[in-house]
Amino acid sequence: MAGPAAGALQQQQAGPPQPPQRVTKEMLIAAMKLIGFEATDAHINLMLPGVNRALNGYEQLRKIDIPLDTEPAFWFHPGTPDKVPPAGPARFRPTARTAKGRTWKTLEDVAFWPVTELAPLLRGKLVTSTDLTKMYLDRLKRFGPKLLCVITLTEDLALQQAAEADREIRAGRYRGPLHGIPWGAKDLFATKGIPTTWGAEPFRDCLQELLRPC
């Protein structure tokens, strides 16, 4: 059925008008060639809206007048507007709920426990950092290929540091709630001797060469 009503329905289905794209497809292809990056035509079409949104966002941020003597924010105090953050520096405060109130059949049962509940296990010598690290390494090997969440698995380094943490804890040199807790770093941090690829194919090899002399 033709007419104004049909035209209005078509406009609603199409959504609001999109702003013109200042970064064109040709510009994006040329920029990717400069960094040695290739993508399919379908992927480029998916990138274009995000690239243009990012450009508009950067321009809006640059319009904000920030005096040169403005200090960066070093503290983050989450909370609702009616809550006043406590005075003084933020401190790690373990919750009242600890491993004493929880049980597990296998060590993998604690895989998603928070640090506030893992820390008492290590401090009380109920588990070792080595066993905890082996459990997480096993999970990374099992689920990494499916989730594609692992770039560089530093297994030997993790086990070496876990063994050192166990020696210190056994000797009574407990350093605090993070002592012996396995952790992973995002592939954005330049680390001596470890590839940092930013998760991007163009940097799979070249950044390894850049990091070796560090």
GROMACS elastic network, one bead per residue, 0.5 to 0.9 nm:
[ bonds ]
;  ai    aj funct       b0    kb
    1     5     6  0.87594   500
    1     6     6  0.65337   500
    2     5     6  0.77271   500
    2     6     6  0.57498   500
    2     7     6  0.74417   500
    3     6     6  0.54782   500
    3     7     6  0.63500   500
    3     8     6  0.88295   500
    4     8     6  0.61415   500
    4     9     6  0.86422   500
    5     8     6  0.51250   500
    5     9     6  0.62644   500
    5    10     6  0.87281   500
    6     9     6  0.50719   500
    6    10     6  0.62771   500
    6    11     6  0.87045   500
    7    10     6  0.51642   500
    7    11     6  0.63064   500
    7    12     6  0.87780   500
    8    11     6  0.50756   500
    8    12     6  0.62851   500
    8    13     6  0.87402   500
    9    12     6  0.51503   500
    9    13     6  0.62919   500
    9    14     6  0.86587   500
   10    13     6  0.51828   500
   10    14     6  0.62001   500
   10    15     6  0.87739   500
   11    14     6  0.51028   500
   11    15     6  0.63443   500
   11    16     6  0.77242   500
   11    17     6  0.89220   500
   12    15     6  0.52485   500
   12    16     6  0.74431   500
   13    16     6  0.89217   500
   14    17     6  0.81350   500
   15    18     6  0.85054   500
   18    21     6  0.84478   500
   19    22     6  0.88448   500
   20    23     6  0.89748   500
   21    24     6  0.61830   500
   21    48     6  0.79315   500
   21    49     6  0.75957   500
   21    52     6  0.62475   500
   22    52     6  0.66488   500
   22    55     6  0.87288   500
   23    26     6  0.81982   500
   23    27     6  0.60869   500
   23    28     6  0.67576   500
   23    48     6  0.72958   500
   23    49     6  0.89490   500
   23    51     6  0.73224   500
   23    52     6  0.60401   500
   23    55     6  0.84845   500
   24    27     6  0.51571   500
   24    28     6  0.63135   500
   24    29     6  0.87244   500
   24    48     6  0.73969   500
   24    52     6  0.88086   500
   25    28     6  0.51557   500
   25    29     6  0.62417   500
   25    30     6  0.86668   500
   25    44     6  0.72514   500
   25    45     6  0.75118   500
   25    48     6  0.69084   500
   26    29     6  0.51796   500
   26    30     6  0.62165   500
   26    31     6  0.86717   500
   27    30     6  0.51548   500
   27    31     6  0.62022   500
   27    32     6  0.86972   500
   28    31     6  0.51019   500
   28    32     6  0.62122   500
   28    33     6  0.86936   500
   28    44     6  0.77682   500
   28    47     6  0.87175   500
   28    48     6  0.76232   500
   28    51     6  0.86399   500
   29    32     6  0.51621   500
   29    33     6  0.63148   500
   29    34     6  0.89187   500
   29    37     6  0.88525   500
   29    38     6  0.81881   500
   29    39     6  0.85871   500
   29    44     6  0.78412   500
   30    33     6  0.51858   500
   30    34     6  0.66415   500
   31    34     6  0.52825   500
   31    35     6  0.70379   500
   31    36     6  0.89498   500
   31    37     6  0.86815   500
   32    35     6  0.54217   500
   32    36     6  0.61503   500
   32    38     6  0.66113   500
   32    39     6  0.85002   500
   33    37     6  0.57948   500
   33    38     6  0.71283   500
   34    37     6  0.76571   500
   35   202     6  0.72543   500
   36   202     6  0.64062   500
   37   201     6  0.77391   500
   37   202     6  0.61442   500
   39    42     6  0.80711   500
   39    43     6  0.60166   500
   39    44     6  0.63714   500
   40    43     6  0.51870   500
   40    44     6  0.62884   500
   40    45     6  0.87389   500
   41    44     6  0.51499   500
   41    45     6  0.63443   500
   41    46     6  0.87903   500
   42    45     6  0.52100   500
   42    46     6  0.64543   500
   42    47     6  0.88609   500
   43    46     6  0.50107   500
   43    47     6  0.62521   500
   43    48     6  0.88532   500
   44    48     6  0.62924   500
   45    48     6  0.54728   500
   45    49     6  0.77487   500
   46    49     6  0.67176   500
   46    50     6  0.76295   500
   47    50     6  0.54878   500
   47    51     6  0.61181   500
   47    52     6  0.87278   500
   48    51     6  0.51603   500
   48    52     6  0.62341   500
   48    53     6  0.86102   500
   49    52     6  0.52668   500
   49    53     6  0.61519   500
   49    54     6  0.86087   500
   50    53     6  0.50325   500
   50    54     6  0.60691   500
   50    55     6  0.86021   500
   51    54     6  0.51084   500
   51    55     6  0.62601   500
   51    56     6  0.88121   500
   52    55     6  0.50620   500
   52    56     6  0.63654   500
   52    57     6  0.86096   500
   53    56     6  0.52231   500
   53    57     6  0.61514   500
   53    58     6  0.86988   500
   54    58     6  0.61387   500
   54    59     6  0.86418   500
   55    58     6  0.52158   500
   55    59     6  0.63418   500
   55    60     6  0.87545   500
   56    59     6  0.52075   500
   56    60     6  0.62986   500
   56    61     6  0.87950   500
   57    60     6  0.51475   500
   57    61     6  0.63266   500
   57    62     6  0.87611   500
   58    61     6  0.51496   500
   58    62     6  0.62786   500
   58    63     6  0.88574   500
   59    62     6  0.51346   500
   59    63     6  0.65128   500
   60    63     6  0.52977   500
   60    64     6  0.71029   500
   61    64     6  0.55288   500
   61    65     6  0.89114   500
   62    65     6  0.76868   500
   66    69     6  0.83854   500
   66    70     6  0.68100   500
   67    70     6  0.55365   500
   68    71     6  0.83727   500
   71    74     6  0.86884   500
   73    76     6  0.75747   500
   75    89     6  0.77960   500
   75    90     6  0.75694   500
   76    90     6  0.83598   500
   77    85     6  0.62508   500
   77    86     6  0.87044   500
   77    90     6  0.80020   500
   78    85     6  0.80527   500
   79    82     6  0.80459   500
   79    83     6  0.61160   500
   79    84     6  0.80088   500
   79    85     6  0.76437   500
   80    83     6  0.55360   500
   80    84     6  0.85220   500
   81    84     6  0.77046   500
   84    87     6  0.88061   500
   86    89     6  0.82708   500
   86    90     6  0.79620   500
   87    90     6  0.83453   500
   88    91     6  0.89199   500
   92   177     6  0.81368   500
   93   116     6  0.81096   500
   94    97     6  0.81261   500
   94    98     6  0.82944   500
   94   115     6  0.84169   500
   94   116     6  0.50186   500
   94   117     6  0.78719   500
   94   119     6  0.87480   500
   94   177     6  0.81413   500
   95    98     6  0.70822   500
   95   116     6  0.62615   500
   95   117     6  0.79875   500
   96   116     6  0.89216   500
   97   100     6  0.78186   500
   97   101     6  0.69278   500
   97   102     6  0.87691   500
   97   116     6  0.81407   500
   97   117     6  0.71680   500
   98   101     6  0.61795   500
   98   102     6  0.73927   500
   98   116     6  0.70925   500
   98   118     6  0.80674   500
   98   119     6  0.86801   500
   98   120     6  0.66534   500
   98   121     6  0.84621   500
   99   102     6  0.51074   500
   99   103     6  0.72862   500
   99   117     6  0.56167   500
   99   118     6  0.73156   500
   99   119     6  0.88229   500
   99   120     6  0.65465   500
   99   121     6  0.64763   500
  100   103     6  0.77547   500
  100   120     6  0.87022   500
  100   121     6  0.88885   500
  103   109     6  0.87399   500
  103   110     6  0.89645   500
  104   107     6  0.68403   500
  104   108     6  0.83473   500
  104   109     6  0.57182   500
  104   110     6  0.70373   500
  105   108     6  0.83374   500
  105   109     6  0.68171   500
  106   109     6  0.56175   500
  106   110     6  0.79918   500
  107   110     6  0.58059   500
  107   111     6  0.73894   500
  107   127     6  0.85410   500
  107   131     6  0.81141   500
  107   132     6  0.73248   500
  107   135     6  0.70615   500
  108   111     6  0.51841   500
  108   112     6  0.85547   500
  108   132     6  0.84969   500
  108   135     6  0.63478   500
  108   136     6  0.80382   500
  108   139     6  0.86200   500
  109   112     6  0.75402   500
  109   113     6  0.83039   500
  110   113     6  0.51411   500
  110   114     6  0.86955   500
  110   117     6  0.89377   500
  110   118     6  0.77205   500
  110   132     6  0.89967   500
  111   114     6  0.86764   500
  111   132     6  0.85676   500
  111   135     6  0.79856   500
  111   136     6  0.72689   500
  113   116     6  0.80365   500
  113   117     6  0.61759   500
  113   118     6  0.63872   500
  114   117     6  0.55073   500
  114   118     6  0.62919   500
  114   119     6  0.86273   500
  115   119     6  0.57079   500
  115   120     6  0.87404   500
  115   177     6  0.73089   500
  115   178     6  0.73629   500
  115   181     6  0.75993   500
  116   119     6  0.56917   500
  116   120     6  0.72948   500
  116   177     6  0.72671   500
  117   120     6  0.59211   500
  117   121     6  0.70986   500
  118   121     6  0.53097   500
  118   122     6  0.67179   500
  118   123     6  0.88707   500
  118   177     6  0.84625   500
  118   181     6  0.76065   500
  119   122     6  0.53132   500
  119   123     6  0.61218   500
  119   124     6  0.84620   500
  119   176     6  0.81638   500
  119   177     6  0.51804   500
  119   178     6  0.67528   500
  119   179     6  0.75679   500
  119   180     6  0.81521   500
  119   181     6  0.72774   500
  120   124     6  0.57312   500
  120   125     6  0.82242   500
  120   126     6  0.82224   500
  120   177     6  0.78078   500
  121   124     6  0.52919   500
  121   125     6  0.60662   500
  121   127     6  0.57275   500
  121   128     6  0.80971   500
  122   126     6  0.61096   500
  122   127     6  0.55435   500
  122   128     6  0.59659   500
  122   129     6  0.67869   500
  122   166     6  0.85778   500
  122   169     6  0.79663   500
  122   177     6  0.88363   500
  122   179     6  0.80169   500
  122   180     6  0.70895   500
  122   181     6  0.82121   500
  123   126     6  0.77254   500
  123   127     6  0.86364   500
  123   169     6  0.70612   500
  123   174     6  0.69415   500
  123   176     6  0.84952   500
  123   177     6  0.81767   500
  123   179     6  0.84410   500
  124   127     6  0.79246   500
  125   128     6  0.64327   500
  125   166     6  0.89659   500
  125   169     6  0.79497   500
  125   170     6  0.78804   500
  127   130     6  0.84505   500
  127   131     6  0.68635   500
  127   132     6  0.71279   500
  128   131     6  0.53175   500
  128   132     6  0.62526   500
  128   133     6  0.85165   500
  128   162     6  0.82150   500
  128   163     6  0.86169   500
  128   165     6  0.87171   500
  128   166     6  0.62718   500
  128   180     6  0.79189   500
  129   132     6  0.50184   500
  129   133     6  0.59113   500
  129   134     6  0.84920   500
  129   159     6  0.85953   500
  129   161     6  0.88374   500
  129   162     6  0.51420   500
  129   163     6  0.70101   500
  129   164     6  0.89602   500
  129   165     6  0.67244   500
  129   166     6  0.59786   500
  129   179     6  0.85506   500
  129   181     6  0.65618   500
  129   182     6  0.74827   500
  130   133     6  0.50707   500
  130   134     6  0.61069   500
  130   135     6  0.86131   500
  130   158     6  0.85747   500
  130   159     6  0.61989   500
  130   160     6  0.85385   500
  130   161     6  0.85462   500
  130   163     6  0.58048   500
  130   165     6  0.83987   500
  130   166     6  0.71707   500
  130   180     6  0.81875   500
  131   134     6  0.51039   500
  131   135     6  0.62324   500
  131   136     6  0.88122   500
  131   162     6  0.86033   500
  132   135     6  0.52048   500
  132   136     6  0.64823   500
  132   137     6  0.87054   500
  132   162     6  0.86321   500
  132   180     6  0.86175   500
  132   181     6  0.78108   500
  132   182     6  0.73109   500
  133   136     6  0.52332   500
  133   137     6  0.60731   500
  133   138     6  0.85395   500
  133   155     6  0.89591   500
  133   158     6  0.70741   500
  133   159     6  0.67728   500
  133   162     6  0.69014   500
  133   180     6  0.86403   500
  133   181     6  0.78624   500
  133   182     6  0.57251   500
  133   183     6  0.88149   500
  134   137     6  0.50076   500
  134   138     6  0.60558   500
  134   139     6  0.86241   500
  134   155     6  0.87040   500
  134   158     6  0.88271   500
  134   159     6  0.75040   500
  135   138     6  0.51828   500
  135   139     6  0.63867   500
  135   140     6  0.87841   500
  136   139     6  0.50301   500
  136   140     6  0.61990   500
  136   141     6  0.86810   500
  136   182     6  0.77380   500
  137   140     6  0.50473   500
  137   141     6  0.62655   500
  137   142     6  0.86596   500
  137   153     6  0.82508   500
  137   155     6  0.70291   500
  137   158     6  0.87965   500
  138   141     6  0.51538   500
  138   142     6  0.62016   500
  138   143     6  0.85977   500
  139   142     6  0.50575   500
  139   143     6  0.58739   500
  139   144     6  0.76433   500
  140   143     6  0.53783   500
  140   145     6  0.83797   500
  140   149     6  0.82443   500
  140   150     6  0.72747   500
  140   153     6  0.82964   500
  141   144     6  0.54454   500
  141   145     6  0.72106   500
  141   150     6  0.87183   500
  141   153     6  0.87072   500
  142   145     6  0.69829   500
  142   146     6  0.79684   500
  143   146     6  0.53939   500
  143   147     6  0.59682   500
  143   148     6  0.79665   500
  143   149     6  0.83050   500
  144   147     6  0.51709   500
  144   148     6  0.51586   500
  144   149     6  0.55058   500
  144   150     6  0.56818   500
  144   151     6  0.89524   500
  145   148     6  0.52786   500
  145   149     6  0.77644   500
  145   150     6  0.79688   500
  146   149     6  0.82663   500
  147   150     6  0.82128   500
  148   151     6  0.78941   500
  150   153     6  0.66590   500
  150   187     6  0.88800   500
  151   187     6  0.71613   500
  151   195     6  0.88600   500
  151   196     6  0.87689   500
  151   197     6  0.81588   500
  151   199     6  0.70855   500
  152   187     6  0.82395   500
  152   194     6  0.78194   500
  152   195     6  0.72155   500
  152   196     6  0.84487   500
  153   156     6  0.87708   500
  153   158     6  0.89951   500
  154   157     6  0.55152   500
  154   158     6  0.61382   500
  154   159     6  0.87609   500
  154   194     6  0.81740   500
  155   158     6  0.51602   500
  155   159     6  0.62282   500
  155   160     6  0.85572   500
  156   159     6  0.52934   500
  156   160     6  0.60934   500
  156   161     6  0.86680   500
  157   160     6  0.50563   500
  157   161     6  0.61664   500
  157   162     6  0.84785   500
  158   161     6  0.52955   500
  158   162     6  0.60439   500
  158   163     6  0.86124   500
  158   182     6  0.75561   500
  158   183     6  0.88800   500
  159   163     6  0.60871   500
  159   164     6  0.86101   500
  160   163     6  0.52603   500
  160   164     6  0.64264   500
  160   165     6  0.88149   500
  161   164     6  0.50492   500
  161   165     6  0.62275   500
  161   166     6  0.86786   500
  161   180     6  0.80719   500
  162   165     6  0.50334   500
  162   166     6  0.62309   500
  162   167     6  0.87189   500
  162   180     6  0.59722   500
  162   181     6  0.82053   500
  162   182     6  0.77571   500
  163   166     6  0.50706   500
  163   167     6  0.63237   500
  163   168     6  0.87927   500
  163   180     6  0.87244   500
  164   167     6  0.51288   500
  164   168     6  0.63710   500
  164   169     6  0.87212   500
  164   180     6  0.85957   500
  165   168     6  0.51722   500
  165   169     6  0.61559   500
  165   170     6  0.85844   500
  165   174     6  0.85133   500
  165   179     6  0.67415   500
  165   180     6  0.52688   500
  165   181     6  0.89871   500
  166   169     6  0.51403   500
  166   170     6  0.60669   500
  166   171     6  0.85018   500
  166   180     6  0.70988   500
  167   170     6  0.52404   500
  167   171     6  0.62078   500
  167   172     6  0.88160   500
  167   173     6  0.86501   500
  168   171     6  0.50378   500
  168   172     6  0.63624   500
  168   173     6  0.50580   500
  168   174     6  0.65941   500
  168   175     6  0.85583   500
  169   172     6  0.51033   500
  169   173     6  0.52684   500
  169   174     6  0.50512   500
  169   175     6  0.81466   500
  169   179     6  0.83873   500
  169   180     6  0.85080   500
  170   173     6  0.74407   500
  170   174     6  0.83844   500
  171   174     6  0.82491   500
  174   177     6  0.85956   500
  174   179     6  0.68644   500
  175   178     6  0.77007   500
  175   179     6  0.56785   500
  176   179     6  0.54850   500
  177   180     6  0.84245   500
  177   181     6  0.80671   500
  178   181     6  0.53555   500
  178   182     6  0.85416   500
  179   182     6  0.88207   500
  185   188     6  0.79467   500
  185   189     6  0.72285   500
  186   189     6  0.66109   500
  186   198     6  0.83616   500
  187   190     6  0.80888   500
  187   195     6  0.84236   500
  187   196     6  0.56445   500
  187   197     6  0.63443   500
  187   198     6  0.51667   500
  187   199     6  0.63638   500
  188   196     6  0.62576   500
  188   197     6  0.71574   500
  188   198     6  0.50245   500
  188   199     6  0.79905   500
  189   196     6  0.65880   500
  189   198     6  0.82879   500
  190   194     6  0.78580   500
  190   195     6  0.77540   500
  190   196     6  0.56735   500
  190   197     6  0.89039   500
  190   211     6  0.73154   500
  191   194     6  0.55313   500
  191   195     6  0.72905   500
  191   196     6  0.69976   500
  191   211     6  0.73805   500
  191   214     6  0.84883   500
  192   195     6  0.80912   500
  192   211     6  0.60669   500
  192   212     6  0.66811   500
  192   213     6  0.81699   500
  192   214     6  0.59496   500
  193   208     6  0.80501   500
  193   211     6  0.66994   500
  193   212     6  0.59338   500
  193   213     6  0.87280   500
  193   214     6  0.81287   500
  194   208     6  0.73478   500
  194   211     6  0.76558   500
  194   212     6  0.83578   500
  195   204     6  0.80824   500
  195   205     6  0.80924   500
  195   207     6  0.66434   500
  195   209     6  0.85970   500
  195   211     6  0.72539   500
  195   212     6  0.88648   500
  196   199     6  0.80196   500
  196   203     6  0.80435   500
  196   204     6  0.80990   500
  196   207     6  0.62675   500
  196   208     6  0.67882   500
  196   211     6  0.80050   500
  197   200     6  0.59689   500
  197   201     6  0.76208   500
  197   202     6  0.82171   500
  197   203     6  0.50279   500
  197   204     6  0.53584   500
  197   205     6  0.76944   500
  197   206     6  0.83598   500
  197   207     6  0.62808   500
  197   208     6  0.78142   500
  198   201     6  0.85687   500
  198   203     6  0.71413   500
  198   204     6  0.84550   500
  199   203     6  0.78290   500
  199   204     6  0.78306   500
  200   203     6  0.57232   500
  200   204     6  0.66826   500
  201   204     6  0.51810   500
  201   205     6  0.84858   500
  202   205     6  0.76555   500
  202   206     6  0.77353   500
  203   206     6  0.53272   500
  203   207     6  0.56605   500
  203   208     6  0.81951   500
  204   207     6  0.68865   500
  204   208     6  0.75906   500
  205   208     6  0.54459   500
  205   209     6  0.69297   500
  206   209     6  0.53617   500
  206   210     6  0.65538   500
  206   211     6  0.89352   500
  207   211     6  0.60855   500
  207   212     6  0.86934   500
  208   211     6  0.52684   500
  208   212     6  0.64175   500
  209   212     6  0.55847   500
  209   213     6  0.79615   500
  210   213     6  0.68337   500
  210   214     6  0.77955   500
  211   214     6  0.54247   500
